[in-house]
């Protein structure tokens, strides 16, 4: 499925629609450069999971945990990881077993660990406009915006 969003708010709305359809245990693997909108999409994902907390980029912490919603959200930033081994050192398997949603920015750095993931590729078309491609996983619903 491919979508064009014209504002950060539309990017968040698309993330929210996806979040409403998740059941737990899914990995959402983001691809896209700096400033593409990965964190904006994740803010919407959190709203769709009914998480009341403010979502921020986990750039310096590697992972931010958000609870208090329908499902927990584990928001990872893999930009600084050098290999899949680093991912397992931070407890990746433990997060998978907790039944929440693992949202992974810079997933291409840990490609081997993304089996079965829903891939969200965000291409920056202009300062505001984004092309967002969502595929994979067990996602079969139309997310029309």
N, C-alpha and C positions, 0 to 999 in steps of 0.2 A: 504494500500500500504506500502510495506517495502523496504527500500533502505540501502545499505552499502556505506558509504563514507570513503575514505582513507586519506583525508587531511582536514584541516579546510576550505580550498578553495572550496572543493567539497561540504562540508556542507553548505557554503554560496551559492553556485550555486543552490542547491536544494531549499533553502529558496527563492532565486530569482525567480525560476520557479513557486513556490507557489504564491509569491507576484504578479506576472503578471496575475494570474487567479482570483484574488480577486476583488470584485466589490464595497465593502464598507459595513460596518455594521457587518463584521465578527469578531468573537473572535477566536484567535489562542492560545490554552491552552497548554503550554509546561509542560512536565514532564521529569525529569532527574536530577541527582545529580550535585554537584558542579563540574565545569569543564567539563560538558558533551558536551557543545557546543550550549547552548540555545542562547547566545548572538551572536555567529557566525551565527547561522541560522537567527536570527533577522536582522543582517547586510545585509544578502542576501535578506530577505523579503523587507527591505527598498529599496534596489536597484531595485527590481521588481516593487515597487511602485513609482520608479523614484524620490526618495528623495535624494537630493544632500548632506545632512548633515551627519556628522560622527556619527555612532551609538555606544553608550557605555552602559554599564550595569547600570540600575537604582537602584542599591542596596541601596544607601543611600538616594535617593530622592523619592523612591516609584514609581514614574512615570516620564518618559522622553517623551516629545512631539516632534514629527518631522513633519514639514510641508514643503510645497514648491514642493511637488510631485503630482502625479496623485490623491492620497488620503492621508489624514493625518495618521500617525502611532502613537499610544499611547502605549509605551513600559512599562509595569508594572513589578515590582518585589514584589511578595507577601510573600517573605521569613520571614519577620518580623511581618506580620499580624497574629493576634491570632484568628480571626473569620471573618465571612462574614460581621458582623456589622462594623468592621474596614474598610472594603472595601467600604461600602456605605458611611461611614464618609468622605472618601477622594473624593467623587463625582463620583463614578462608573457609576451611571445612566446617569449623564451628558455626560460622555465620550461615552457611548453607543449611545446617541442621536445625536452625532456630525457626524455620518456617516463615520467615519474612520475605521481603523483596530485596534483592541485591542489585542496586543501580551502580554500574561500573563505568566511570569516565576513563578515557584512554584505554579501553578494553583491548585494543590491538597490541598493547604491551604485554598482555597475558592471554593471548589468543587461545592457548591450549586449555585454559581453565574455563572457557566460555561455551563449552558444549551444551547444546540445547537452549541457548539464550535467545531472547527476543532482541534483535539488533535494531538500534535506532541510529541511523546515519543522518547527520545534520550538515548540510552544505550551505554556506553563506553565499547568498546571491547578491546582496547589497547590505548597507548598514543595518537595515531592519528586516529585509525579506530572507526567508530560509526555505530550502527544500528539505523536507524530512521524509525519509524512507524508513518504514517499519516493516520488519519481516522476521520470520523464523519463530522458534518456540512453538507453543501450542495455541497461538493467537489466530482466531478465525473470525473475529467480529469486525464489522465495518465501523471505523472510528470517525466517519465523516465529520467535518468541521463546519 
